[in-house]
Amino acid sequence: MRGTFRLKLMASYLLLVLLLGAGLYAYLSITLESSLISGIRDHLKDQAQVAALMAAKEIKDPRRDAPQLTQAVAQVVRARVTVIGRDGQVLGDSQVKPADLPLLENHAGRPEVREALAAGSGSAVRYSATLHTDMLYLAVPFADHGVLRLALPLSEVEKTRHGLKQSLTVAFAVGVILSLLLSYLLSHLTSRTLRGLAATAGRIGRGEPGVRFPVQSADELGELAQVMNEMARRIETQMERISSEKNRLDAILSGMGEGVMVTDTEAVITLVNPAFGALFGSDASVKGRKLIEISRHPDLYAACREVLSDRQERHQEITLPGGRSTRVHWVPLVNSGELKGVVAVFHDISALKRVEKIRRDFVANVSHELRTPVTVIKGYAETLLSGALASDTERGRHFLTIIDNHASRLSGLIADLLALSELESGDNLLKLESVRLESSVRQSLQLLELKAEEKALVMRCEGMDRVGPVFADRKRLDQVLMNLLDNAIKYSKIGGTVTVSARPAGDLVRVEVRDTGIGIPEKDLPRLFERFYRVDEARSRERGGTGLGLSIVKHIVQAHGGSVEVSSTLGEGAAFSFTLPKGDRLG
């Protein structure tokens, strides 16, 4: 690019010199040729007048003296000399023998002769049939004898003109060479400044900060550099603003939990954020591909085409592959009245749907769990009120015992619901302290000792001496142990064993409650900690369970920063374990 500009600049200088030189050459060639012929004509005229004066003195008898006179004058003036009488007869000619003079044609009609007789001198240029060449003729009258004419071959003029042209050509060639050198120097000086401007502009174009054009003169180039410096400053400011806005937009898009997609008018994706990739299992490589290639969901593509066609916002709910429920908000992207594409925001409402389902199931389960004890209490109470208590005291006491059992179950259910609600709300603050695990375990075993004795169970406590204190809420820890031990006793076979053990697990302590009971089917293990989930609903109710105990255990353990697990083999018992932070971990 630099060389091209420099050559153009040199070519412009050289072209200017060539045009001026060619014009000057043409002008001088024509002017000098005209001046040369005019000078020769004037010179011939002077010579002719001098020769006419000589002839007037020397010629007494024109027919006798003219031949000798023409020979003498021709040697002096070095031109052809002709003496023509007034009647047009050639009386003498320096290049024609006297004997041949009568053979020459009459010259009375020659233009230079007529002009000389009429005006005192005459000239003409024409081809000479005698000498077979172009001649310049100049004639003047002398005395009363006639006309004296000088003739000069134009070949001499042509030689002089050719020499003149050669001189002009050499001078023009020297001028062109000199102009070429000067144009090279001038173009180098001029282009050097422009090359500096171009190099600086290239650095600015590559994004180098703080680059400015050097202002080296006060001429137009210096003014241009100042203007471009101001433009560079404004460009840097705009680029910084655009970069800041882009970074902010990227941060917003990356931090959004909702998926964002932007397409052009042909439904080709131009922008997506990470949340979109998580929804559709794709990455940034989807840019430049059509929406139909990313998702084959017919409603999704149809909605996109409809928004592009109608230019109206639209909301829809779709279910993506994998069962994810998504609410999509479509907005046409319009700039200055022209449709540029469409923006779609994908809200993953799977969690909301799941919560809604859990809420419905919870309401149904609570209604179901409450209906049974309320129905029993109401039925037996009506029976007693109808007179059964007065007529049959023993039967009435039995009814009251049933009512009391169901009332206790109802009270326990309500207490568990309140505890679970308190744990899930996050408003419950744990009173964490260093707790001796062995003390809490043995206290729970002691409280359940009577229940264990009813089924002749052996209660064991192992590994407590291998672990130190745990960092926990004593009341909540007791609640976890009581729930797990109570379940172990309920579902253990008569004469079985319930074992509570503990062991270190890094910064945690793992506590395990193992029984030798009926066990849990493998298909039920994943749902065991759900609210109101029972493996065998009839037998669970017979044992007085509310279906909320394990859910409460999970929430309490998670509130402590631990986790709960279960493993079981059907018919061989089950093992529930949970982790708690060590009591000395923070100290």
N, C-alpha and C positions, 0 to 999 in steps of 0.2 A: 504494500500500500504506500509506504514512504517513497520507494523508487518510482512508482507510477505517478505520484503527485509531482515529484521532482522532474520527471521527464515531461510531464504536461506543462510545467512552468517553463522549462527550457524550450519546449516546442513553441509556446506562446511568444517568448522573446524572439526566437529564431524566425517564426512566421512573420512577426512584425517587421524585423529587419529585411526579410526576403521581399515582403510587399513594398516596403519603402525603396529598397534597392532596385526591384524590378520596375517600379514606377519611375525612379530616377534614371535608370538605364534606358527605358523607352523614351522618356522625355529628352535626355541628352542625345540619344541616337538620332531622333527625328530633328531636333533643333540644330545639332552640329552638322548633320547632312545638309539641311536647308541652308545653314550659314556657309558651309563649304561651297556649295554650288553658287550661292549668291556672291561669295567672295571671288570665286573663279570668274564669274560673269563680269563683276566690276573690274577685275584685273584685265580681262580680255578687252573690255570697253576702253580702259585707259590705253592699253597697247594699240588697240585699233585706231583710236583718235591720234595717237602719236604717229602710227604708220600712215594715217590719212594725210597728216600734215607733210610727212616726208614725200608721200606719193604726189601731193599737189605741187611740190617744188620740183620733183625729179621728172615727172611724166610730162613730156611735151606732146608726144603722139601716143595716145593710149594703146592703140593696136600694136605699136612697135615697141614701146617701152614697158608695157605692163608685165610681160613674162619675166623679164629680167628683175623688175622691181619685186615681184612676188617671191622670187627665189632669194633675194637679198633680205627681205623683211622676215621671211620664214626662218632663216638661220638666226636672226636676232631674237624673235619672240618665241621660237620653238613651237610654232603652231602652223596649221595649214592656212595659207593666205590666198584669197581669191579676189580678183578685180572684175566687177560686173558692170557693164555699160547700162545706161539708162533704159535702153531697149531690151535689157535682159540677156544680152549676149555676153558670154564669159570671155573676157579680154585676156585674162592671165590666171594661172593657177600653179601654186608651188609644187603640187604633186601630179600635175598633168603636163605632158610634153606640149610645146607650142604647136606641133603639127597635129596633135589630137584635139586641140581646143574647138575647132569647128564641129567636132563630133558630139560635143556636150550639148545637152538639152538646154533650152532657154530657161533662165532663172528669174524671169520677171515675176513669176507667180509665187516665188518663195516668200513665206510670211516675214522673215527677218529683213528681206530686201524691201518689200512693200512698206514695212514699218519704219525702216531707216529712211526711205525717201519721204515718208509722210511725217515722221516725228523727230528725225535727227539721229535715231539709233533704234536697232531692233535685234531681238534674240529669239532663238528657238532651239529645241532639242528634238532630234529625229534621227531616223536610220539613214545612213548614207549608202546609196546603191553603188557609189563609186568605190568607197573604201570598205564597204560591207561591215560597218560598226555604227553604234549610236554616237552622235556627235552633238556638241554644244556650239551653236553658230551665233556670232555677234557681228552685226553689220553697221557701218557708219558711212555717210556720204562724204565724198571728197571732191572739192572744187565743183566743176560742172561736168566732170567726166563720168560720174556714176557712183558706184558703191564699192567700198573696200570691206571685205568680210574675212574675219578670222574664225577658224574652226578648230576645236580641241576635242579629241576623242574622250568619251566619258569613261573609257577603261581606266584612264589615269585617275579620274574622280573616284571610280569604284575601288581602285587600289588604295587611295587615300582613305576612303570611307571604311574599307575592310581593316586597315591598320588602326583606325580610330575605334572601331568596334572591338578589336582585339585588346586595345588598351583599356577600354571600358570593362571588358569581360574580366581581365586580370584584376582590375581595381575592385570589381564586384566580388570576385572569388576571395580576394584578400579580406574584403569587408565581411563576407559571410564567415570566414574562419575566425576573424577577430570577434565577431558578434557571438559565434558559438562558444568561444572561451569566456567572453563576458557574461553570456547567459548562464553558463555553467556556474560561474562564481556567484552571480546574483541569485540564481535559483537555490544554490547551496546556503547562502546567507538567509534568504527568505524562508526556505523550508526547514532550516535548523530550529527556528523559533516555533514553527508549526509542528515539527516533530516533537519538540518538548511539550507543547500543549497536548498533542495526541497521546504521548506516553503518560502524562499526568492524568488525562481523561481515562486511559485504560486502567490505571491504578484505582481511580475512583470507581470505575465500573466493576472492578473485582472486589470492591467493598473494603479497601484499605482505609482505616479511619484517619482523620486529621490531614489528609493530603490536600494541598492547595497548589494552584497554578502560580509560577513565578511571574511577577510583574516587572519586566526588564526595561520597559520604555513607556513613554507617554503618548504613543501613537494609537492607531486603531487596534493593533494587537494587544497593547497594554490594557486598553479599555475592555477588549474581549476577555482577557485574563481576569480582570476584576469582576466582570459580569459572571463568568463561569465559576469564580470562587464563591460568589454569593449563591449561585445555583447549587454548587456542591454542598455548601453549608445547609441550605434548605433541604436538599436531598437527604443528607445525613440525619437531620431532624425528623424528616418524614419516615425514614427507614427505622430510626430508633422507636418512633411511635408505632409504626406498623409491627416491628419485632416485639415490642411490649404487648401490643394488643394480641398478636398471634400467640405469644407465650401464655398470656392470660386465658385466651380462648382454649388453647391446648390443655392448660391446667384444669379449666372448668370442665371441658369435655372428658378428660381422663378421670376426673374425680366424680363425675356424674354416675349415679347408680342406674340411670335410665340409658338405654341404648339410643344413639343418635345416628341417623343416616341422611345424607344429602345426595340427591341425584340431579342430573340435567334433564332437559326436555325429552330425551330419548330413554329415560329410566336407566341411565348408566350411572353407577355409583361414583361419586367424586369425593366423599368424605364419610368416615365412620369413626366411632370412638371405641375404646376397649370393651365397654359394656355391650355394645352391639356384637362384637366378636365373641363375647362369652355367650350371648343368647343364641347365636347362629353357628357357633363352633368354627369361626373363621378368624382371620387376622387382617392386617392392613393391606394384604395383597388383593383384597376384593376390589380395591379402587380400580376404576377403568373397566369393570365387568358389569354386565347387565343384572338387574335385580332378579330376573327370572332364572339366571344361572346360579345365584346364591341360594335362593329358596324357591322351591317348586310349589309353594302354597298358592293355590289359585286365587283365594280371596285377597291375599296380600298384593299380588301383582295387579289384580283388577282394581283395587282401591287406588293404587299408585297411578294407573292410567286414567282413572276417573277424576282424580284431583288435578292431573295435568290438563285434562280436557275441560273441566268445569271451573277450575280456579277457585274452588271452594274448600274450606276446612272440612275435615271428616274425622270421626272417631269410630273405631271398630275394635272388637275383641276377637282374637284368634288363638288357637292352640297350636304351638309349635311342636315339631317332632321331639319326643321325649316327654310330652305331657305338660310342658310349660304353658301356663295361661298368660297372655300378653294383651295389654290394651295399647292400641296404636293411635297416636294423634298426628294426622297428616295436615301440613300447612303448605300452600303454594308459595314458592320463592319468587317474588316479583320485584324488579328493579326498574324504576322510571317507567312503570306501566308495561314493561316487557317481561314475559315469563322466562325465568332462568332455570327453573327446576322445581323440586319439591323437597321439603324437610319432613322427616318422620321421626317421632320420639316414641320409643318402645318402653312401656312400663311393665315390668315383670310383676304380675299380680298373683303369681302362684302361691306366695306366702299368705296373701290376703284370702285367697280361695281356701287354702288349707286351714287358716285360722277360722274362717267362716264355717267350714265343715266341722272343725273341732268344736266350735261353739254350738252348732246344731246338735252334734253328737253329745256334747256335755249336757245341754238342756234336756235332750231325750233321756240320757242316762240318769241324770238327777231326778227327773220326773219318774222314771221307772223305779229307781231305788227308793224314792220317798213314797211312792204309791203303795208298795207292799206293806211296810210297817203301819202307815196311816190307815190303810184298809183293814188290817188285822185289828189295830187298836179300836177303830171305829166300830167294827163288827162285834167284837167282844164287849165293848162298852155298851152298845145297844142291847146286847143279850142280858148283861147284868142289870141294866136299867129297866128291862122288861119284867124283872122279878126273879131272875135266876139266883141272885145273891141271897135273897131272903128264903127261897124255897129249898136251895141246896147249897149249904155253906161250903162244903168240900169242893164242889164243882166251881163255886164262885171264886174260891181261893185259887183254883187252878187257872181260871180265866184271868184273874188279876196278875198271876205270875207271868202268863203269856203277854199280857199288856205291858207289864214292867220290862220284860226282855226286849220287846219291840220298841218300847220307848227308849231303852238304853241304846239299842242299835241306832235309832233315829238320832239320839243325842250325839253318839259317836260319829255318825255320818256328817252331821252339821259341824261338829268340831273339826273333823278332817277337812271339810270343804273350806272352812274359815282359815285353817292353817295353810292349806294349799293356795288359797287366794292371797293370803298374806305373803307367802314366799314368792309367788309369781308377780306380785305387784312391784317388788323391789323396794318397797318402803320399809321392810323389816331389816333392822340393823342388828347384825350379829354381835354378841358380846364376847369377842375373842379373848382367850387367855390360855395359859399353859395348863393343860389338863393331863393327869396321869391316866393313861388309857386303861391300865389294869383295874384301877379303882372303878371307872365307869362300867367296864365289862362285868366285873363281879357284882356290882350293884344291880345291874339288869338281870343277871342270872338269878340273883337272890329273889327279885320281885316275881320272876316267872317260875320259881322253884315248885310251887304247888301244881301249876299246870303240867310241868314236866313229870312230876310224880304220878299224876293221874294216868299217864301213858307209860310209866316205868322207863322214862328216858334217862340216858346217861349224859350229863352236861359236862363238857370239857373246856378248859382254858389253857391254850398253849402259846409259847413264844413271847409272852408279855415281858419277860425279863430281857429280851433281845432288843427291845425298842424303848426309847425314852418317852417323855411326855409329847403330846400333840398340841398343835395350836388350833383351838376350836371353841365353839360355844357349848358349854357343858350341857345345857338344857337340850339343845338341838342334837348333840351327839347321843345323849341318852335316848332321844326320840328315834333316831336311826337304829340304834342297837335293839331297842324294844320292838320295833316293827319287824326287823329281820329275824330276831330270835322268836318272836311270837309266830311268824309264818313258819319257821323251821319246826317249831313244836306242833303246830296245827297239822302240817302235812307229813310229819314223821310217822313211821310205823311204830306200833307198841313194842317197847323194848329196844328201840333204836338209839342212835347217838347223835347229839348235836355238839359241834366243836367250833369254838371261837379261837382263831389264831391271828397272830400279827407278825410282820416281818418288815425290815427296812426296804425302801425302794427309792434310793437316791436321796433327794431332799424331802421325800414323802414317806409315810408309813401306810402299808397296805394291811387292812383288816379283812378277814374272811370269816363268814358264817357258813358252815357246811353241815348238812343233815343227811340222814340215810332214809329219806322218805320216798314218796311215790315218784318223784322226779317230774320234769316238765318236757312236753313234746318239743322237738327242735323247731317246728314251724311257729310255735308261740313265743319263742325266746325274743325275737326282735320287738314284739309289741308288749312285752311284759311290764314295762314301766309306764304305759299309757294309763290315763285315768279311767277307772271303771272297767279295765280289761281283766277278764278272768279266764283262766284255762278251763275250768269246769264251774260254770255259774251256779248250778244247783248245790254242789258240794261246798263251794265257797260261802254261799249264804248260810248253809247249815252250820258252818264254822264261825259265823258272825262277822265275816269280812265285809268291808265297805268297797273294796276295789280301788282305794286311794292310797293305801299304805306305801306301796313301792314308788308311786309317783311322788309322794312327799319325801321319801328317802332320796330319790334322784335330785330333787330341787335343793334339799339341804346340803348334800354332798357338793353339788355344783356351786352353791353359794360360798362354800369353803375353799373353792378352787381345786376340788378333786374330781374324780370320776367314779362311776359305779359300773360293775360288770356282773354277768351271770353266766354260769356254765352248768349243764345238767345232762344226765343220761336217764332216759325214761326207765323207771322202776328201780333206779339205784341212788336216787337223791339229787340234791342240787347244792351249788355253792355260790353264794352272793359275796362279792368283795367290793370294797371302796377304799379310796385313798384320802389321807388328810396330811396337811403340812406338819413337819416336825416342830415341836415346841421350842427348840433351841435354834431354829434356822435363822431367825431374825436377831438373835442375840449373840 
